Amino acid sequence: MPDVGIVLPVYVQRKDYLRTAIRSIRNQLYRNFKLVIVIDGITPEVQQVVNQEAKRDKRIKVIAYTQNKGTEHALNVGFNHLNRMKGIRYLTWVASDNIYHKHFIKVLRNNLRRSPGSVGLAYSIMKLIRSSGEFISYTKNWQNHPKEKLLDYNFIYGSFMYKKKYAAIAGPYQHSPVEDYDYWLRLAEHCDVKYVPRTLVTYRMFAPLSNSIKIKRDPVSFRFNRYKYQLVKQLARTRRGIATETSIIFPVHDASENTIYRLEELLNQDYSNYRILLIDTSPGAVVTEAIRNIPDPRIDYVSVPSATAQDIRQSTIHYATTPFVMFYSSHYSTMKSDYIENMAVSLRQSPYTLEVAEFENNKLYSTANLHSSYSGVT
């Protein structure tokens, strides 16, 4: 009876990539598994490869849908099937364009089986290659972190396995296209996470038919992906009772290219535990209407027509209920991705003695000091 359940969701894929991915699972040293391939919208090329491989291996179950319903749906269909199998204790899912080393299942399963009961998720190093097969790097340089760091970024990536009993608590996959990241955040709230320092997967970066290449090339897809990425972070902080740390007050009077550029710089910061109060000073709030196509759960809009900078500071300071506050301008130089984080770290390290952290003409204020000595704000 198999005790490892694997889901492979696939929609459109190169035949050679798909065949290689399936065979890398079929050829695993640990043989006691069930592979559910969910065809998420039938295409002749995919169906042909999947059916050929399934005929050669009784451990493969194929579930096919005529219409594409998304990775989230495909994963839930596959895991619902596996969860009905009594012997399954460990779960994972694999991509249709990656290569899984022969020790992949064995190593991750054994690490889960031999770890304390509180460990529910194990993940490992991956080898990153270009779609052509050219080597890029290994993921080990940014992976070994405590689970709390998941709120900063996804370091688990695509080589993982978790216990079925914790999956039952975490619930189904959701929030495509970041369904994996959202799932790790929810799962880690119920169990411990273990890093396995072995390379078990070869991961194709920006393969031609992958979601990642579409997100990279299409601004609309990029913004939607970023919105969902920040949304699942925000939901995780809410579940964990983590308050927002920083308020950023951003006055804008037009929807110029420079305004959009500066807003994008804010939204692309490595640091994310902040909210933006976007003060629209244009008549009729025309700026708000123009930039609502840049969705982000951290943005709140307020219309204050024709307000001066001093008016804005006087009228919006009461919004700064977070520990830190920044009055942001669209006139300063290019902002690096670690811009706000560097200032926040400075204030965190000296919360009682440092009132202002300044970096490239913008200032991050300690809110307590700002309220008590507002006349000194510049």
Stockholm file with secondary structure:
# STOCKHOLM 1.0

chainA/1-378         MPDVGIVLPVYVQRKDYLRTAIRSIRNQLYRNFKLVIVIDGITPEVQQVVNQEAKRDKRIKVIAYTQNKGTEHALNVGFNHLNRMKGIRYLTWVASDNIYHKHFIKVLRNNLRRSPGSVGLAYSIMKLIRSSGEFISYTKNWQNHPKEKLLDYNFIYGSFMYKKKYAAIAGPYQHSPVEDYDYWLRLAEHCDVKYVPRTLVTYRMFAPLSNSIKIKRDPVSFRFNRYKYQLVKQLARTRRGIATETSIIFPVHDASENTIYRLEELLNQDYSNYRILLIDTSPGAVVTEAIRNIPDPRIDYVSVPSATAQDIRQSTIHYATTPFVMFYSSHYSTMKSDYIENMAVSLRQSPYTLEVAEFENNKLYSTANLHSSYSGVT
#=GR chainA/1-378 SS CCCEEEEEEESSCCHHHHHHHHHHHHTCSCCCEEEEEEEESCCHHHHHHHHHHHHTCTTEEEEEESSCCCHHHHHHHHHHHHHTSTTCCEEEECCTTCEECTTHHHHHHHHHHHSCTTEEEEEEEEEEEETTSCEEEEGGGGTCCCGGGGGTCCCCTTCEEEEHHHHHHHCSCCSTTSHHHHHHHHHTTTSEEEEEEEEEEEEEETCTTSHHHHHHHCHHHHHHHHHHHHHHHHHHHHHHTCCCCEEEEEEESCCCHHHHHHHHHHHTCSCCCEEEEEEECSGGGHHHHHHTTSCCTTEEEEECTTCCHHHHHHHHGGGCCSSEEEECCSSSCCCCTTHHHHHHHHHHHSTTTCCEEEETTEEEEEHHHHHHTGGGCC
#=GC SS_cons         CCCEEEEEEESSCCHHHHHHHHHHHHTCSCCCEEEEEEEESCCHHHHHHHHHHHHTCTTEEEEEESSCCCHHHHHHHHHHHHHTSTTCCEEEECCTTCEECTTHHHHHHHHHHHSCTTEEEEEEEEEEEETTSCEEEEGGGGTCCCGGGGGTCCCCTTCEEEEHHHHHHHCSCCSTTSHHHHHHHHHTTTSEEEEEEEEEEEEEETCTTSHHHHHHHCHHHHHHHHHHHHHHHHHHHHHHTCCCCEEEEEEESCCCHHHHHHHHHHHTCSCCCEEEEEEECSGGGHHHHHHTTSCCTTEEEEECTTCCHHHHHHHHGGGCCSSEEEECCSSSCCCCTTHHHHHHHHHHHSTTTCCEEEETTEEEEEHHHHHHTGGGCC
//
